[in-house]
């Protein structure tokens, strides 16, 4: 479980964390990457679970949702609270 692993990191350090996640994937292993920065996690994730106030409000496979679509859903949830 990685909880906000790229928070307050430099670009170089962030890239190291994302490379680490890619290595985990290559080994056939999984990790949970908790973040508020979708731009960091999107390139390395296979699926996304959006949680708002402790409730799951959206689940998406990467192959079914673009980064732009995911960002729009997050904006909507932030504005309307808990519905995607």
Order of alpha helices (4+ residues) and beta strands (2+ residues): beta-alpha-beta-alpha-beta-beta-alpha
